[in-house]
Amino acid sequence: MIDSREIEIGSLLGQGDGGTGKVFLAAHKGMEVVVKQLAIIDYENCRRLRGECFLCKEMNHPNVIKLIGVCWDDMMLACVMEFMDGGSVETRLRKDWTLDAKEKMTWKGVLLKWAKEIAEGVQVRA
């Protein structure tokens, strides 16, 4: 558990729909982190956030962002995760639609590499 007083919220990085929350760049013990904070605190949103945190906790692979901890106190309900510079995969894929054909990502290049790395990151280990 991370005490909300240990987190310094910085800039807004993104925002989900409904009560899923906001994602902030923040600092925790001198390290840049991402804080995914609930916007609306209700049973369903808490259940989803808790599930996401438990899922992230189980993943341990260089291709998967790491869960640093969970802040679950009177001031904040949030997942605190490793910060990865460069933006989201979604943002990069949306940008690709606006590029000339020569500049687009292809399955022979980066897309196949990404797909392989994602599969490696989420595969179940016995």
ABEGO torsion letter per residue (X at the ends): XBBAAABBBBBBABBBBEAAEBBBBBBBGGBBBBBBBBABBBAAAAAAAAAAAAAAAABBBAABBBBAEBBBBAABBBBBBBBBBGEBAAAAAAAAAABBAAABBBAABAAAAAAAAAAAAABBBX
